[in-house]
Amino acid sequence: MFDTDSLRLLEAVARTGSFTGAAALLNYTQSAVSRRIASLEQRAGGPLFERLPRGVRLTPAGEALSLHARAVLNRLAMAEEELAGIHGGHGGRLRLGAFATANVALVPHALRAFRGEFPGVGFTMTEGPSGGLLRRMREGALDVAVISDYPSGLPYEEEVETVELVEDELLIALPHDHPLAGRGEVDLRELREETWIEAPPPGGTTMLDTACARAGFSPRAKLRIAEWTGKFGFVAAGLGVTLVPAIAVQAVPGDLVLRSLGDLAPRRTVYAALPRTTPPTALPAARALVRFLAGAARQ
């Protein structure tokens, strides 16, 4: 019923108290202001201004409409500012997903640096396996995802652009009194009799299985523990050993020892993913976050 130009004109007349003042403010002629106010009053169903010997003032109907006009115009101004911030990379909200161990240090360090440069951009977090994050990205639910090619590689995704961040070596976590804890590097074959603490996917081959197969043996025994805190507790108690991604070493308690497995160490590649359907200029904050993720990975 009311277009925004008419509402701006209403506010200009109310603010200046005259058609002449509004015309000067909006670069209209006085006759154009009079015609447009008359048309607005017709649509409103009655007078919006009381004509005085000097200027005009709002009628009760004009006061009511003016109140709503200010609210509408303020919300539109806020929307314009928010959109400008989004397109300029300085506002809006990013939807970020990451697999669990990326959230130990990689993602938090990147977000801390990102917020220093883009304090006006908020973010929401989703944690999950890489395949699930890619599905959510295809559905339009994520702007950036940190994923890895474990356990089954990256599916070919025309809709997703990937940026390699880091090759992540898996280290062996040992109790501090383990016979091999004093070594600088451990040969995986020397662990053939160990019990392994892990949470294998149902029916899937793990990086441990693949690495042990390359070393010429199969893990003797496994204890299925899903949470990292539980894995660390079992290792500390001398009940087994476990693999820890290098990007998650900050979460390892001080009473455990981490050692490289050298050439036999399992490795995965960590990527940042972006939806290909989003033009590069549409979400500059998302691309900036990928830049900070790459910087955190280099550290």
Secondary structure, DSSP 8 states (H G I E B T S, - for coil): ---HHHHHHHHHHHHHSSHHHHHHHHT--HHHHHHHHHHHHHHHTS-SEEE-SSSEEE-HHHHHHHHHHHHHHHHHHHHHHHHHHHHHTSSSEEEEEE-GGGGTTHHHHHHHHHHHH-TT-EEEEEE--HHHHHHHHHTT--SEEEEESTTT-----TTEEEEEEEEEEEEEEEETTSTTTT-SB--GGGGTTSEEEE---TT---HHHHHHHHHT---SEEEE--SHHHHHHHHHTTS-BEEEEGGGGGGS-TTEEEEB-GGG--EEEEEEEEETTS-TTT-HHHHHHHHHHHHHHH-
